[in-house]
């Protein structure tokens, strides 16, 4: 049994990770300020004696003797991280600094959940980990993109200067149960609109591409990365099956048997035109590849959304 800290543990990915870690026999401390996380995501875990929830913001220092730290704390959807861009940047930069100092003080291994957004609107396709990216440092989305890039810098500097035990993953588009159905991103938007019979809103002409990874596959990759030796990353974790937004909308309509129509709106500023991970490094270092087909993953996700909409 390991004592493990998960920041952002009441969020979409964090709550799925907490549940998996508990199922593997670990003691889990879930840290979350509940800005985008939800108690509903973890309420079934609260009676577990090996689970502890602490409402806390990682911009403030936190002290606990743990063996592993998964740092997932940061709003990830544009409507949430643009609510307070300065706070978003502080969460990424001051938050990771606090977690690095905690890891340093108790000898813990720290995994940073970075993002495919560090690649910006990429000119290299698919994206490999050695690609430096094409990011607008002054744009409206920069608080998130540049915050995550700065966090990676701090991780690497602590590793080089202090020999801190670090791991860096770059998460691509992920979906599945416990998603916030109102997060404003493409998966949740399309499913909710299809289930309610509302128009499906596509930004731009729908030709931009994304690659969608089911959350269970992502969690497997995250845990493998945490427990691998002699490899700090960064490593891409996602699904390399790429499709256009138009194709994805049609997938949703078919599975839900919805009569919703597609409507097209202007593309937001700095929205990337293409996004697909190169997974060769994850396969080599972690022996990991996503296994869940988009169809099977969407079936599980849509069932979850049906229950949430009824609530």
C-alpha positions as CSV (number, residue, x, y, z in Angstrom):
1,X,0.0,0.0,0.0
2,X,1.3,3.4,-1.0
3,X,0.2,6.8,0.4
4,X,-0.7,8.8,-2.6
5,X,-1.8,12.5,-3.1
6,X,-4.0,13.3,-6.0
7,X,-4.5,17.1,-6.6
8,X,-7.5,17.9,-8.7
9,X,-8.8,14.6,-7.4
10,X,-12.5,15.5,-7.5
11,X,-12.3,16.4,-11.2
12,X,-13.0,14.3,-14.2
13,X,-9.7,12.5,-14.6
14,X,-8.7,12.9,-11.0
15,X,-11.8,11.1,-9.6
16,X,-11.3,8.2,-12.0
17,X,-7.7,8.0,-11.0
18,X,-8.6,8.1,-7.2
19,X,-11.0,5.2,-7.7
20,X,-8.4,3.1,-9.6
21,X,-5.7,3.8,-7.0
22,X,-8.0,2.7,-4.2
23,X,-9.0,-0.4,-6.1
24,X,-5.3,-1.3,-6.2
25,X,-5.1,-1.1,-2.4
26,X,-3.5,2.3,-1.9
27,X,-4.3,5.1,0.6
28,X,-5.4,8.1,-1.3
29,X,-5.6,11.8,-0.3
30,X,-7.8,13.8,-2.7
31,X,-7.0,17.5,-2.8
32,X,-9.4,19.8,-4.7
33,X,-10.7,23.4,-4.3
34,X,-14.0,22.3,-6.1
35,X,-13.8,25.1,-8.7
36,X,-14.4,22.6,-11.5
37,X,-14.2,19.4,-9.4
38,X,-17.3,18.0,-7.8
39,X,-18.1,16.1,-4.6
40,X,-20.5,14.0,-6.7
41,X,-17.5,12.5,-8.5
42,X,-16.1,11.1,-5.3
43,X,-19.0,10.7,-2.9
44,X,-19.0,7.0,-3.4
45,X,-15.4,7.0,-2.1
46,X,-15.9,9.1,1.1
47,X,-16.8,6.1,3.3
48,X,-13.6,4.2,2.3
49,X,-11.2,4.3,5.2
50,X,-8.3,4.6,2.8
51,X,-9.7,7.7,1.2
52,X,-9.4,11.2,2.5
53,X,-10.8,14.4,0.9
54,X,-9.2,17.7,1.6
55,X,-10.7,20.9,0.2
56,X,-7.6,23.0,-0.6
57,X,-6.2,25.2,-3.4
58,X,-2.7,24.2,-4.5
59,X,-1.8,27.9,-4.9
60,X,-1.4,27.6,-1.1
61,X,1.3,25.4,0.3
62,X,0.3,21.9,1.5
63,X,2.1,19.6,3.8
64,X,1.7,15.8,4.0
65,X,4.1,12.9,4.1
66,X,3.3,10.9,0.9
67,X,5.1,8.6,-1.5
68,X,3.6,9.7,-4.8
69,X,1.9,12.9,-6.0
70,X,-0.3,13.1,-9.1
71,X,-0.7,16.8,-9.9
72,X,-3.9,17.2,-11.9
73,X,-5.1,20.4,-10.4
74,X,-6.0,23.0,-13.1
75,X,-9.2,24.0,-14.9
76,X,-8.8,22.5,-18.4
77,X,-11.8,23.7,-20.4
78,X,-11.6,27.2,-22.0
79,X,-14.8,28.5,-20.3
80,X,-13.3,27.6,-16.9
81,X,-9.7,28.6,-17.4
82,X,-10.7,31.9,-19.0
83,X,-13.0,32.7,-16.0
84,X,-9.9,34.0,-14.2
85,X,-6.8,33.8,-16.5
86,X,-4.4,35.1,-13.8
87,X,-5.6,32.5,-11.3
88,X,-5.3,29.8,-14.0
89,X,-1.7,30.7,-14.6
90,X,-1.0,30.8,-10.8
91,X,-2.5,27.4,-10.4
92,X,-0.1,25.9,-13.0
93,X,3.0,27.8,-11.9
94,X,2.7,28.4,-8.2
95,X,0.7,25.2,-7.8
96,X,3.5,23.0,-9.3
97,X,6.1,24.9,-7.3
98,X,4.3,24.0,-4.1
99,X,4.0,20.4,-5.2
100,X,7.7,20.2,-6.2
101,X,8.7,21.6,-2.8
102,X,6.4,19.0,-1.1
103,X,7.9,16.2,-3.2
104,X,11.4,17.5,-2.3
105,X,10.6,17.6,1.4
106,X,9.2,14.1,1.7
107,X,11.1,12.3,-1.0
108,X,7.9,11.7,-3.1
109,X,7.7,11.0,-6.8
110,X,5.8,13.8,-8.6
111,X,3.8,13.3,-11.8
112,X,2.7,16.5,-13.6
113,X,-0.3,16.3,-15.8
114,X,0.7,18.5,-18.7
115,X,-1.3,18.8,-21.9
116,X,-1.2,18.7,-25.7
117,X,-1.9,22.4,-25.5
118,X,1.8,22.9,-25.0
119,X,2.1,22.2,-28.8
120,X,-0.3,25.1,-29.5
121,X,-1.6,25.1,-33.1
122,X,1.0,22.6,-34.3
123,X,2.9,22.8,-37.6
124,X,4.2,19.3,-37.1
125,X,1.7,16.4,-37.4
126,X,1.4,14.1,-35.6
127,X,3.0,15.7,-32.5
128,X,6.1,14.1,-31.1
129,X,7.5,14.9,-27.6
130,X,10.5,16.7,-29.0
131,X,8.4,19.2,-30.9
132,X,8.6,22.6,-29.3
133,X,5.2,23.8,-30.4
134,X,3.6,26.8,-32.0
135,X,2.0,28.7,-29.1
136,X,0.7,32.3,-29.0
137,X,2.2,33.6,-25.8
138,X,-0.1,36.7,-25.7
139,X,-3.4,35.1,-26.8
140,X,-6.6,34.7,-24.7
141,X,-5.8,31.0,-24.2
142,X,-2.2,31.6,-23.2
143,X,-2.9,31.5,-19.5
144,X,-3.5,27.8,-19.8
145,X,-1.0,26.9,-22.6
146,X,1.9,28.9,-21.2
147,X,1.1,28.0,-17.6
148,X,1.5,24.3,-18.5
149,X,4.7,25.0,-20.4
150,X,6.1,26.9,-17.4
151,X,5.2,24.1,-15.1
152,X,7.1,21.6,-17.3
153,X,10.1,24.0,-17.1
154,X,10.0,24.0,-13.3
155,X,9.7,20.3,-13.2
156,X,12.8,19.9,-15.4
157,X,14.8,22.5,-13.4
158,X,14.0,20.8,-10.1
159,X,15.1,17.5,-11.6
160,X,18.4,18.9,-12.9
161,X,19.2,21.1,-9.9
162,X,17.7,19.1,-7.0
163,X,17.4,15.5,-8.5
164,X,13.7,15.6,-7.6
165,X,11.9,12.4,-8.8
166,X,9.6,13.7,-11.6
167,X,7.4,12.4,-14.4
168,X,5.7,14.5,-17.1
169,X,2.8,13.4,-19.2
170,X,1.0,15.3,-22.0
171,X,-2.7,14.5,-22.0
172,X,-4.6,14.8,-25.3
173,X,-8.4,15.1,-25.6
174,X,-10.0,12.7,-23.1
175,X,-13.6,11.7,-22.5
176,X,-15.7,9.3,-20.4
177,X,-17.9,9.0,-17.3
178,X,-17.5,11.8,-14.6
179,X,-17.0,14.5,-17.3
180,X,-18.6,17.8,-16.4
181,X,-21.6,17.8,-18.8
182,X,-21.4,21.6,-18.9
183,X,-17.7,22.1,-19.5
184,X,-18.3,23.7,-22.9
185,X,-15.9,21.3,-24.8
186,X,-16.7,19.4,-27.9
187,X,-17.6,16.0,-26.4
188,X,-19.9,17.2,-23.6
189,X,-21.5,19.9,-25.9
190,X,-22.3,17.4,-28.7
191,X,-23.6,14.7,-26.4
192,X,-25.9,17.0,-24.4
193,X,-27.2,18.8,-27.5
194,X,-27.9,15.4,-29.2
195,X,-29.7,14.0,-26.2
196,X,-31.8,17.1,-25.8
197,X,-32.6,17.3,-29.5
198,X,-30.9,20.7,-29.8
199,X,-28.8,21.9,-32.7
200,X,-25.2,20.6,-32.6
201,X,-22.9,23.7,-32.6
202,X,-19.7,23.3,-34.6
203,X,-17.1,26.1,-34.4
204,X,-15.5,26.7,-37.8
205,X,-16.2,24.5,-40.7
206,X,-15.8,21.3,-38.8
207,X,-12.7,20.3,-40.8
208,X,-10.4,20.7,-37.8
209,X,-9.3,17.3,-36.3
210,X,-9.1,15.9,-32.8
211,X,-8.1,12.5,-31.3
212,X,-10.3,11.3,-28.4
213,X,-9.0,8.9,-25.7
214,X,-11.3,7.1,-23.3
215,X,-10.6,7.9,-19.7
216,X,-9.9,4.3,-18.6
217,X,-7.1,4.0,-21.2
218,X,-5.6,7.3,-20.1
219,X,-5.6,6.3,-16.4
220,X,-3.8,3.1,-17.3
221,X,-1.1,5.1,-19.1
222,X,-0.8,7.6,-16.2
223,X,-0.3,4.8,-13.6
224,X,2.3,3.1,-15.8
225,X,4.2,6.3,-16.2
226,X,4.2,7.0,-12.5
227,X,5.6,3.5,-11.8
228,X,8.2,3.3,-14.5
229,X,11.9,3.7,-13.7
230,X,14.7,5.7,-15.5
231,X,12.3,7.7,-17.6
232,X,11.0,11.2,-16.7
233,X,9.2,12.0,-19.9
234,X,7.5,14.0,-21.2
235,X,5.4,11.4,-22.9
236,X,2.2,11.8,-24.9
237,X,-0.9,10.0,-23.6
238,X,-4.0,10.0,-25.9
239,X,-5.5,8.2,-28.8
240,X,-3.9,8.5,-32.3
241,X,-7.2,7.7,-34.2
242,X,-7.8,11.1,-35.7
243,X,-11.1,12.4,-37.1
244,X,-12.7,15.7,-38.1
245,X,-15.1,17.5,-35.8
246,X,-17.8,16.9,-38.5
247,X,-17.2,13.1,-38.4
248,X,-17.3,13.2,-34.6
249,X,-20.6,15.0,-34.6
250,X,-22.0,12.4,-37.0
251,X,-20.8,9.6,-34.7
252,X,-22.7,11.2,-31.8
253,X,-25.9,11.5,-33.8
254,X,-25.7,7.9,-34.9
255,X,-25.2,6.5,-31.4
256,X,-27.9,8.7,-29.8
257,X,-30.3,8.3,-32.8
258,X,-30.8,12.1,-32.4
259,X,-32.5,14.3,-35.0
260,X,-30.4,17.3,-34.1
261,X,-29.1,19.4,-37.0
262,X,-25.5,20.7,-37.4
263,X,-25.0,24.5,-37.2
264,X,-21.8,26.3,-37.8
265,X,-20.4,29.2,-35.7
266,X,-17.2,31.3,-36.0
267,X,-14.0,29.5,-34.7
268,X,-12.7,30.9,-31.4
269,X,-9.3,32.5,-31.2
270,X,-6.2,30.2,-31.1
271,X,-8.3,27.1,-31.5
272,X,-5.9,24.5,-33.0
273,X,-6.7,23.1,-36.4
274,X,-5.3,19.7,-35.9
275,X,-4.3,17.5,-32.9
276,X,-3.0,14.0,-32.9
277,X,-0.3,12.4,-30.6
278,X,2.6,10.3,-31.8
279,X,2.4,7.4,-29.4
280,X,5.7,5.7,-30.3
281,X,7.4,6.8,-27.1
282,X,4.5,5.6,-24.9
283,X,4.6,2.3,-26.6
284,X,8.4,2.0,-26.2
285,X,8.7,3.2,-22.6
286,X,5.4,2.2,-21.0
287,X,4.2,-0.7,-23.3
288,X,1.0,1.3,-23.6
289,X,-1.6,2.0,-26.2
290,X,-5.2,2.9,-25.9
291,X,-7.6,0.0,-26.3
292,X,-11.1,1.4,-26.2
293,X,-12.7,2.1,-29.6
294,X,-14.4,5.5,-30.0
295,X,-17.8,3.7,-30.4
296,X,-17.5,1.7,-27.2
297,X,-16.2,4.6,-25.2
298,X,-19.0,6.9,-26.4
299,X,-21.6,4.3,-25.5
300,X,-20.4,4.3,-21.9
301,X,-20.1,8.1,-21.9
302,X,-23.5,8.7,-23.3
303,X,-25.1,6.4,-20.7
304,X,-23.4,8.5,-18.0
305,X,-24.7,11.7,-19.6
306,X,-28.3,10.3,-19.8
307,X,-28.2,9.8,-16.0
308,X,-26.8,13.2,-15.3
309,X,-29.3,15.0,-17.5
310,X,-32.1,13.2,-15.7
311,X,-30.7,14.4,-12.4
